[in-house]
Amino acid sequence: MIVVQPVLELATADGFALWPVAERAPFTFMPLHGAMSEAEVGTAAMTIAAYNHVRVDDEAPPTRPLDPVEYFVKALLDGRDVQAPGGLQVADPLGGVVLRPGCCNGLEEWRDWFDVLDGPGHAGFGHDPSPLAERHGDTVLLTVDTQRDDSPVLAVDIDVLRRGIEGAERDLAGFLRAAAAWAAARLAGHAVPVVAALARGIGMPPPQG
């Protein structure tokens, strides 16, 4: 049995007070799904906004004053590419082996897993650690960290992995529905562009309706 989950690597929330966030340790991974609490959704939105905020060119002053929330989420409001640190996590609960995304991998790249299933047959997912997935016939070998000689390796049936990835896609869609409800309550007039940006950041279409 394996469990495949979309996970987001969290930013630090020290001093953050623009909206409620969950008490989670920074630089750990939080699963995304449709049953998240309001504070957990707020934590995910804070992390993605903060990660992309540092990529905005602040040299040119804004044409009008921005309130604190608008300033914080401005990187999500202008249609630019959005990145969300994390990816898909694959766990074997019985064996205790977990493959997590490495540094510089993003949830916006989660569909790279289909390269393993239906394409060239292999894909890497960041570094430090450096996870790797390789297809061998009907089996996919998942190496937790290729930089370690003693790295754990999971052997997963390709159909089992496909079902797990499809479930992760449903979790991402559920997260976006939860994020839409959260944004409508917390971000007023910015809700639609912010949710559209979150959707781009996790490689999904925005929720309908």
C-alpha positions, 0 to 999 in steps of 0.5 A: 500500500502506498499513499500519494499526496500533494505537499507544500513546503511551508514558509515561516509564519513568525510575526505574520498577522494578515490572516489566521494561520496554523501552527506548523513548523517552517520548512516541513511539508503540509498535505493539500486537500479539500478538508483543510481547516481555514487556518491550514488554507491560510497557511498554504496561501501565506506560503505561496504568496511569500515565496512569490513575493520575493520574486517581484521587482520592488524597484518601481514604487506602486502607482497607488498606496497598497494596504498590507494584504494587497501588498503581500499578495501583489505577486499573485494579482498580476497574472505572472507565473507562480511557483509553489515549493513542494510536489508529490509525496509518496509514502509506504506507511507499512515500511516507513519509507517516504519519498519527498520532493527536494529543494527547487521542486514545485507543485506546479511541476507535479504532472512530471510524474506522468513522464514516468508513467507514459513518457520517457520513463524517468523524472527527478524531483529536486535536490537535497534530497534528490528523489528519482522515479524510474519505470521498469516495465510494470514497476516504478522504482522510487529512490528517496535520495540518489545522492545516498548510497544507502538510499531507500528504494520503493518498488511500486506497481505502475497502476497503483502509482497511477491511481495514487497520482490521480488521487493526488490530483483530486486532492489538489482540486479539493484544495482549490475549492477550499481556497476559493471559499477561504479567499471569498471570506478573507480577501474580498475583491482580490479573491478571484485573481488570488485563487487563479494564481494559487491554481497556476502555482499547483498546476491546476485549472481554477475551480468553476463556479 
